[in-house]
Amino acid sequence: MQAPWFPTPPSVPAEDRATAPLSLRYEDVAQDGRVRLEALPPGLGEAIWRAIVEKRFDAKAMLATGTIPILTRFVIEAADDPIAVGELSCDGRLQLAHAVDAAGAVDRLYFNAWVDLHAPRGRTNLPPPDRAGEVVRVGRVFAEHVFTRPFAGPEDRKVRDLHGEVPPARWAPRALAAAADLPPGATPIGEPFTSDPFVFGLAHTDSNQHVNSLVYLSLFEEAVVARLADVGRSPVVLARWIEIGYRKPCFAGDRVSMRFTLAEVDGGVAAFGAFVPSGDPGTDRPHAWVAMGLS
């Protein structure tokens, strides 16, 4: 299964590309040998932040001005080849870009990252699969960030240049809410569903002072699997792709619900929906929009 939307990685200079290893944990690989989606984004930390950003950019200078690239979107795909718990090879590329407003003026700056992850086919503590040792693509990740000054006043939060310069690449951002749109050919399963409300705790947060971006993935998958069982579909499935657009972070103590529609897509099942404040009668201001495919 592939995500309905995944931006093509651009051609970038050698200094904006890097390869780095990533070690897997036992919980990163499901019992059938397929990698879980949450195991792949850490490749950004190794192949982008440590291998490129720390060498190419003066992070301290950006932080001194309060300028931070804030994650706004993940698109993650995982392949179905079995792999053993071991090491992935992460091929990353980074592109800084700008978007323009309706008048053609620079409106925002973007920090976009792509990672391809590879590993040999194999199994952990089990007989090897066919073609064992063949290096295969395990998955790929796209992460979109917007440069902002989150602690500045509303009129000063937008970042339109970095130290007086504008990255030459042009980026046309996709609407965050588009993640929740059913793609052509999708067949809805049952009625739209709203989960019981739940409360985020400190265990859901990280040192960025809000709910960790990957927590949304695991919570959404759990809700979708439970809903599949409720409507008589097999719950023995694993998330193979996700697109999630983050509008506003959640914090410890926030109460939210998930609203989504199940659908048949490309021979598997998918869910399209959003994380919304509990008790909110509308779906127009979610914390995040999300789509997930499982097989």
C-alpha positions as CSV (number, residue, x, y, z in Angstrom):
1,M,0.0,0.0,0.0
2,Q,1.1,3.5,-0.8
3,A,0.0,6.8,0.7
4,P,-2.3,8.7,-1.7
5,W,0.1,11.7,-1.6
6,F,3.9,11.6,-1.2
7,P,6.0,14.5,-2.6
8,T,8.8,13.6,-4.9
9,P,12.2,14.1,-3.3
10,P,14.0,17.0,-5.0
11,S,17.5,17.1,-6.5
12,V,19.7,18.7,-3.9
13,P,23.4,19.4,-3.5
14,A,25.7,16.8,-2.0
15,E,26.0,18.8,1.2
16,D,22.2,18.4,1.7
17,R,22.3,14.6,1.5
18,A,23.6,12.1,4.0
19,T,23.4,8.4,4.9
20,A,23.3,7.3,8.5
21,P,22.5,4.1,10.4
22,L,19.5,3.6,12.7
23,S,19.2,0.8,15.2
24,L,15.8,-0.9,15.6
25,R,14.3,-2.1,18.9
26,Y,12.3,-5.3,19.3
27,E,9.0,-3.3,19.5
28,D,9.8,-1.7,16.1
29,V,9.0,-4.9,14.2
30,A,5.7,-6.7,14.4
31,Q,5.3,-10.5,14.9
32,D,5.0,-11.0,11.1
33,G,8.3,-9.3,10.5
34,R,7.0,-6.0,9.1
35,V,8.3,-2.8,10.5
36,R,6.0,-0.5,12.3
37,L,5.4,3.1,11.1
38,E,6.7,4.7,14.3
39,A,10.1,3.0,13.8
40,L,10.9,5.1,10.7
41,P,10.8,8.8,11.6
42,P,13.8,8.5,13.9
43,G,15.8,8.1,10.7
44,L,15.2,11.9,10.3
45,G,17.2,12.4,13.5
46,E,20.2,10.5,12.2
47,A,20.3,11.3,8.5
48,I,18.9,14.9,8.7
49,W,19.4,16.6,12.0
50,R,22.7,15.0,13.1
51,A,24.3,14.3,9.7
52,I,23.2,17.5,7.8
53,V,21.8,20.2,10.1
54,E,24.5,20.0,12.8
55,K,27.2,20.4,10.1
56,R,25.5,22.9,7.8
57,F,23.5,25.3,9.9
58,D,24.1,27.6,12.9
59,A,21.3,26.3,15.1
60,K,22.4,28.4,18.0
61,A,22.1,31.6,15.9
62,M,18.5,30.6,14.8
63,L,17.5,29.8,18.4
64,A,18.9,33.1,19.5
65,T,16.4,34.9,17.3
66,G,13.6,32.5,18.5
67,T,13.4,30.9,15.0
68,I,12.4,27.2,15.0
69,P,11.3,24.8,12.3
70,I,8.0,23.4,13.6
71,L,6.7,20.1,12.3
72,T,3.5,20.5,10.3
73,R,3.2,17.2,8.4
74,F,4.4,13.6,8.3
75,V,3.9,11.2,5.4
76,I,5.2,7.7,6.3
77,E,5.2,4.5,4.2
78,A,6.4,1.1,5.3
79,A,7.0,-1.9,3.0
80,D,5.9,-5.5,3.7
81,D,9.2,-7.3,3.5
82,P,10.2,-9.0,6.7
83,I,13.3,-7.7,8.5
84,A,15.1,-8.6,11.6
85,V,15.8,-6.4,14.6
86,G,19.0,-4.8,13.6
87,E,20.2,-1.7,11.7
88,L,18.6,0.3,9.0
89,S,20.4,2.5,6.5
90,C,18.8,5.9,6.2
91,D,19.4,8.0,3.1
92,G,18.3,11.6,3.8
93,R,17.9,14.8,1.9
94,L,17.0,18.2,3.1
95,Q,15.6,21.2,1.2
96,L,14.9,24.7,2.5
97,A,12.2,26.4,0.5
98,H,9.8,29.3,0.4
99,A,6.1,29.7,-0.3
100,V,4.4,32.8,-1.7
101,D,1.1,34.4,-1.0
102,A,-1.6,35.3,-3.6
103,A,0.4,38.4,-4.5
104,G,3.6,36.5,-5.2
105,A,5.4,37.8,-2.1
106,V,7.4,35.4,0.2
107,D,4.9,34.2,2.8
108,R,6.7,31.4,4.7
109,L,9.9,29.4,4.8
110,Y,9.9,25.6,4.9
111,F,12.3,23.0,6.1
112,N,11.5,19.8,4.2
113,A,13.1,16.4,4.8
114,W,13.0,13.1,3.0
115,V,14.4,9.8,4.2
116,D,14.6,6.4,2.5
117,L,15.3,3.4,4.8
118,H,16.8,0.1,3.7
119,A,17.7,-3.2,5.4
120,P,18.3,-6.9,4.5
121,R,15.3,-9.2,4.4
122,G,15.4,-11.4,7.5
123,R,13.7,-12.5,10.7
124,T,14.4,-12.1,14.4
125,N,15.0,-15.5,16.1
126,L,13.1,-17.4,13.4
127,P,14.0,-19.3,10.3
128,P,15.1,-16.8,7.5
129,P,12.6,-15.9,4.8
130,D,13.2,-16.5,1.1
131,R,15.7,-14.1,-0.4
132,A,17.2,-13.6,3.0
133,G,19.9,-10.9,3.0
134,E,18.6,-9.1,0.0
135,V,18.6,-5.4,0.7
136,V,15.1,-3.9,0.3
137,R,13.5,-0.6,0.9
138,V,11.9,-0.8,4.3
139,G,10.0,2.5,4.1
140,R,10.2,6.2,3.4
141,V,9.4,9.4,5.3
142,F,8.5,13.0,4.4
143,A,8.5,15.6,7.1
144,E,7.4,19.2,6.4
145,H,8.3,22.0,8.9
146,V,7.5,25.7,8.8
147,F,10.0,28.2,10.2
148,T,8.3,30.3,12.9
149,R,9.0,32.3,16.0
150,P,6.6,30.6,18.4
151,F,7.3,32.8,21.4
152,A,7.0,36.1,19.5
153,G,3.8,38.2,19.2
154,P,1.3,37.2,16.6
155,E,2.5,39.8,14.1
156,D,6.1,38.7,14.4
157,R,5.7,34.9,14.2
158,K,6.0,34.5,10.5
159,V,9.6,33.9,9.2
160,R,10.2,35.2,5.7
161,D,14.0,35.1,5.6
162,L,16.9,33.5,7.4
163,H,19.6,36.1,8.2
164,G,18.3,38.2,5.4
165,E,18.3,35.4,2.8
166,V,15.4,33.5,1.2
167,P,15.9,29.9,0.1
168,P,15.5,29.8,-3.7
169,A,13.4,26.6,-3.9
170,R,9.7,27.1,-4.2
171,W,7.3,25.0,-2.1
172,A,3.5,24.8,-2.7
173,P,2.2,23.5,0.6
174,R,-0.7,21.1,0.6
175,A,-3.6,22.0,2.8
176,L,-3.3,20.2,6.2
177,A,-7.0,19.1,6.1
178,A,-6.5,17.4,2.7
179,A,-5.0,14.4,4.6
180,A,-8.5,13.5,5.7
181,D,-10.1,13.5,2.2
182,L,-11.1,10.1,0.9
183,P,-9.1,9.5,-2.3
184,P,-10.7,8.6,-5.6
185,G,-11.9,5.0,-5.6
186,A,-12.3,4.7,-1.8
187,T,-15.4,2.9,-0.6
188,P,-16.7,3.9,2.8
189,I,-17.2,1.2,5.4
190,G,-20.2,1.9,7.7
191,E,-20.9,5.3,9.2
192,P,-18.4,7.9,10.4
193,F,-17.2,7.0,13.9
194,T,-16.3,9.1,17.0
195,S,-14.1,7.6,19.7
196,D,-14.7,8.0,23.4
197,P,-12.8,11.0,24.7
198,F,-9.4,10.4,26.3
199,V,-7.0,12.6,28.2
200,F,-3.3,13.1,27.3
201,G,-0.9,12.5,30.2
202,L,2.8,13.3,30.8
203,A,3.6,9.8,29.3
204,H,2.3,11.1,25.9
205,T,4.6,14.2,26.0
206,D,8.3,14.8,25.1
207,S,10.8,17.5,26.0
208,N,9.4,19.8,23.3
209,Q,6.7,20.5,26.0
210,H,3.7,19.0,24.2
211,V,2.3,15.6,23.1
212,N,4.9,13.8,21.0
213,S,4.1,13.8,17.3
214,L,4.4,10.0,17.0
215,V,1.8,9.4,19.8
216,Y,-0.9,10.4,17.4
217,L,0.1,7.6,15.1
218,S,-0.1,4.8,17.7
219,L,-3.4,6.1,19.3
220,F,-5.0,6.4,15.9
221,E,-4.0,2.9,14.8
222,E,-5.3,1.5,18.1
223,A,-8.7,3.2,17.6
224,V,-8.9,2.0,13.9
225,V,-8.1,-1.6,14.8
226,A,-10.7,-1.6,17.5
227,R,-13.3,-0.1,15.1
228,L,-12.5,-2.7,12.5
229,A,-13.3,-5.5,15.0
230,D,-16.5,-3.7,15.9
231,V,-17.7,-3.7,12.3
232,G,-16.8,-7.3,11.7
233,R,-13.5,-6.8,9.9
234,S,-10.3,-8.5,10.8
235,P,-8.3,-6.5,13.3
236,V,-5.1,-8.5,12.5
237,V,-3.7,-5.7,10.4
238,L,-0.8,-3.3,10.6
239,A,-0.6,0.4,9.6
240,R,1.4,0.7,6.3
241,W,1.1,4.4,5.6
242,I,0.0,7.6,7.2
243,E,-0.4,11.2,6.4
244,I,-0.9,13.5,9.3
245,G,-1.1,17.3,9.3
246,Y,-0.6,19.1,12.6
247,R,-2.4,22.4,13.2
248,K,-2.1,22.9,16.9
249,P,-0.2,20.8,19.5
250,C,-1.9,19.0,22.4
251,F,-0.7,19.2,25.9
252,A,-0.9,17.0,29.0
253,G,-4.4,17.3,30.4
254,D,-6.1,18.0,27.1
255,R,-9.1,15.9,26.4
256,V,-9.7,14.8,22.7
257,S,-11.6,12.4,20.5
258,M,-10.9,10.9,17.2
259,R,-13.4,11.1,14.4
260,F,-12.8,9.0,11.3
261,T,-14.4,7.2,8.4
262,L,-13.3,3.6,7.5
263,A,-12.9,2.8,3.8
264,E,-11.6,0.2,1.4
265,V,-8.6,1.5,-0.5
266,D,-6.2,-0.4,-2.8
267,G,-7.1,-3.8,-1.5
268,G,-6.7,-2.8,2.1
269,V,-8.5,-0.7,4.6
270,A,-7.9,2.9,5.6
271,A,-9.3,5.5,7.9
272,F,-9.6,9.3,7.3
273,G,-10.3,11.7,10.1
274,A,-9.0,14.0,12.8
275,F,-8.1,14.6,16.4
276,V,-10.7,17.0,17.8
277,P,-11.2,18.7,21.2
278,S,-13.7,16.6,23.2
279,G,-17.1,18.1,23.2
280,D,-16.4,20.3,20.1
281,P,-19.6,20.1,18.0
282,G,-17.7,20.7,14.7
283,T,-14.7,19.2,12.9
284,D,-13.4,22.4,11.4
285,R,-10.7,23.1,14.0
286,P,-9.0,19.8,14.7
287,H,-5.7,19.6,16.4
288,A,-4.6,17.3,13.5
289,W,-6.0,15.7,10.4
290,V,-4.9,12.1,9.6
291,A,-5.3,9.3,7.1
292,M,-3.9,5.8,7.7
293,G,-3.8,2.7,5.5
294,L,-3.6,-0.8,7.0
295,S,-3.2,-4.3,5.7
